């Protein structure tokens, strides 16, 4: 498959911090207060994670493949990513890769995962704070390579975007609608409900993560394609902006009966307590021209520490090997469904 890309649209500005705007909506929600309390705590934790600081990034998790006595070898691969880390794919990759390397005579080592959306993952890579970035924005990845901040880029696997929303479906989406028609119906219904709030149903609302992630980029592209820029209105009644990671975004739309764009892997990984309130109205296919295809690329940085270089280069090869990372992709499942597919 060609890696040709289109220009990415100008992204909407980030909205106010989630913990500053959720209190009133939590208070008025009809959902279980214990679930909402846990959700609110999760959102506040995410806000802390994504608040910019001047300190060096810290890993969200460190994997060792089950081997002990790693004090001397330590971390040899640092990977930045959002959704695939949350679903557990990075842990599955890390553990399998470490085991494979040890079986070939290498000393045990660790793999560290840094939780970050695609734009921040590429920034971490460019600054040399991580060795590898797993991201989903081809246009931005191209620029990182052109600037010399990545020396290798491979198509690791295919994820897919999904448009999900409340089962009550206030925008009236139909199965035969394409994704652009669905987005247009959300805009029209949202605008109408803002003028005349419905009394017999939930109003149409859309949640944007507004965080420069691949999902935020794709969502923006879809709105621009139909000639809409809802983020240009500072006080939109139906277009809500909350900075959060994919798992938390699903929890939010389930609690507040909103539509959102999400990566399909996160949807499949979500518990029934979240998905039972929602429906996936449109899911991306394997078609290269499908706007909801979500290609995942691994980029190897150009600023690797000397002690990381050999292992990181081996990891890039291993991910693409049929008996290595691709085997993990083929078998990585949640709730009985394989989350991702291999590259074309």
N, C-alpha and C positions, 0 to 999 in steps of 0.2 A: 504493500500500500504506500502511496506517495505521502510524504510528510508535508506537502504544501498546505499553507494555512492562509486564513483571511485575517485582515487587520482586526484586532480586538477593539471594541468600543470603549469610549471613555467611561470608566466605572463610576457609579454613584458614590457620593461621599459617605463615610461611615456614619451611622446613626449614633445616638447617645448611648452610653453604656447600658447594658441590659439591666443591671441591678438598680439603675436609677429610674427605669420606666415600667418595671414589671409589677410593683407592689399593688397598684390599683387593680390591675387585671387579675392577679392572683386572688385578690380579695373577693372579686365578683364572679370568679369561675365556679361553675356548678360541679366541677370534678372533685374527686376524693381529696380532702385537705392534706392527708398524709402523703399522697403521691405528689401533690403540688409543693409541699414543704421540701421533699427530697429533690424535686426538679429545681426549685428556687436555689437550693444549696449548690446544685450542680452548675447552674448558670453563673452564680457568683464566683464559683471556682474557676470557670472558664474565663470570666472577665479578668480575673487576676492573671491567668495564663497568657492572655493576649494583650495585656496592657504593656506598651513598649517600655523597656528599661534600658539603661546603659550597660548593664552587666552582660557577661557572656551567657549564651543560651545554656540551659541545663536539660539533660535528657528526661523524658517522661518515664522511660523504662529502660532497663539494661538486661539483655538476654545472654545466657551462658551455655545453652544447649544441655543443661543438666550436669555439667562438669564442675567439680570443685577445685579448690586451690588455683584460682585465677589471679592471685595477687600480683605476681610478677609480670604476666602477659597483659592483663587488663583489656581495655577497649581497643579494638583495631578497626572497627567500622562504625561510622556515625551516619545515620540515615534520618533525613527530615521528611515528614509526610503527615497527612491528617487522617483521612478516612480509612486507608488500608491498615494503619496502625491501630485505629479504634476497633476495626472488625477482627483483628488478630492475625491478619496475613503476614505482617512484618515479623511477628514472633515466630510463626510457622516457618517462614523463610530463614530467619536467623538461626533457629535451633537446628534445622535440617542442614544448613550450610556449615555450621560449626561441626556437627557430627561428621559430615562428609570430609571436611578438611582434616579432622583428627584421624579419621580412618586412613588417610593418606600420609600420616606421619607428622602432621603439623601439631604444634602445641596448642592446647585449648586457649581460647580467647573469648572476648565478649563483643556483642553488637549492641550499640545504643540507639534508641529511637527518640527523636526530637519531634514533639507534637507541634505541627505548624501547617497552616494552609499553603497552597501552592506558591503564591507570590512570596510569602515569607520564607518558605523552604528554599526558593531560588536565591533569595537575599542571603540566607545563612550559608548556602553553598558558595556564593560569590565572595563572601567575606572569609571563607575558609573555616567557619565555625562547625560545619559538617563536611563529610567527605562525599556523600551521595545524596541526591534529592530525588524522590519519587513524586512526580507532579503531573498535572493534567491540563496545562495551558500551552499548546504547541507554539503559538506565536511568541509568548514570553520565553519559552525554552530556546527558540531560535536565536533570540537576542543574547541570551546568556552564552551560547556557543560562539556567536559572532564576536562578542567582547573578549573571548578567550578565558572565560571563567569556568567553562566546562570543556573537558578534552574528549569526552565520549558521551554519546546519547543513544539509547536503545529503546525499542518499543517493547515494553515488558509484558503488558496484558491489556485486555479491553474490559473496562467497566462501562456502565451505561447510566444515563440520567433518567430520572423518573419524575413525572409531575404527580404529586399526591395531594390529597385534600380531604375534607370531611365527607363522610358518606351521604350526608344530607344534600351535598352538591348544590349550593345556592347559586352558582354561576351557570348551572344547566349544561355542563359538559356532556358530550355524547361520545360513545365509543368510536364512531366513524369520523369524528373530528381529527384533523391533524394537529400537531402541537401548536402551530401558529394560530389556528382557529381557537384552540383552548385558551391560549394566552389572551387573545383578543376578547373572548367572552368574559374572562376574569376582569379585564380593564373596564369593559362596558358595564358589567354588573356592579363592579366596585364603585364606579363613578355614580351610577344610578342610586345605589344604596346610600352613598354619602349625602346625596341631595334629599332623598326621601327614605330615611331609615325604616326597614321593614319591621312590622310588629309581630308577624307570625312565623319568623324564621331568623336564623343567624345571618348577619350581613356578610357579603362577600369580602374576604380579606386575603392578602398575600403576604407571606413572610419572606423577606430578603435577609440573608445573613450579612450582607453589606460589609464584607471583610476581605475583598480582593482575592477570594478563593476561586478555584476553577468553576465551582457551582455559581458563584456570584457573577463571574465573567460570562458564563453560558446564559444565565438568566438575563443579563444585560443585553447580550446579543439578540435574544429572542424578542425582548421588548423593542429594541431599536429596529429590528427587521419589520415590525408592524407599525413603525413610526411613533412609538410611545416612549416617553422618558418620565416615568412616574416619580423617580427620585428628584426631579427638578422642582417638584412642589414640596416646600419645606414642611407642610403640615398635612400631608395626604391622609385621608381618613381610612383608606383601605390598604395602602402600601406601607407595611411595617418593616422597620430596619432594626435588627438585633444582631450584634456580633456574637456568634457562637459557632461551635463545631457541629458537624453533621448529626451526631447522635442527639445532641441537645436541641437542635433545630426540629427534629422529629417529635421530641417530647413537647416542645412548645406548640406546634401546630395541632397535635392531638388534643392538647388541653384547651386551646383557644379556637378550634374549628376553623383553621385557615388553610389555604393552599400554599405549597412551596415546591421548589425544585430540589431534588436530593439525589445523591448517587445511589444507584440500585443496590450496591453492596451493603450500604448502611441500612437500607430498607429491609433487605433479607435478614440482616443481623439483629434487627430490632425485636424486642420482646412483644408478645401478643398483647400485653397491657397497653402498648402504644399503638400498634398497627390495627387493633380491633376497632378503633375509632376512626380509621382512615381508609381511603381507597387509592390505589395506584391507577390513575386515569390514563396515563400514557407512559410506556417504557421504551427505552431505546433498543434498536436492533443491531445486528452485526453489519448492516449496510454502511459502507464508508461514507456515504452521502447523508446519512441520517443525522440531523442536528443533535440528537440525543445520544449519539455515540460518545463515549468518554475515554479516549485513549490515554493510557498511563505509560509515561516514559521515565526511565532511570537515567540520571545524568551524573557523570563522574567529575568531581571538581578538579580544578587545576592547582589548588593550594593544599594538597594532602601533606600531612606530616610524613617524614621519611619512613617512620615505623609503621604507617598505615598503608603505604602504597601497594605493596605486593598483595596483601590480603584483599584490599578493595578492588584491585584489578581482577583478582580471581573471583570475587563476588559477582562482578559484572558478567563474566563469562558463565558462571554457574547459574545465574538467573535465567539466561537464555538457553541453557542446555536442556534437552528433552528429558534427561534423567536427573535433572537438578531442580531449578526454580520452576520450570514449566510443569514438572510433575506435581509440585505442590499446588500450582494454580489449578490443575485439572481436578484435584481431589479436595480442594479447600471448600468446605460447605458449612452452611448454618441452616438449622431447621429443615434439613433434608434437601437443600438446594445449593448447587455450586454457585459461588458468588461471582466469579470472573471467568473470562475465556482468554485463551492465548492470543498472541498477536497474529495478524493476517499473514 
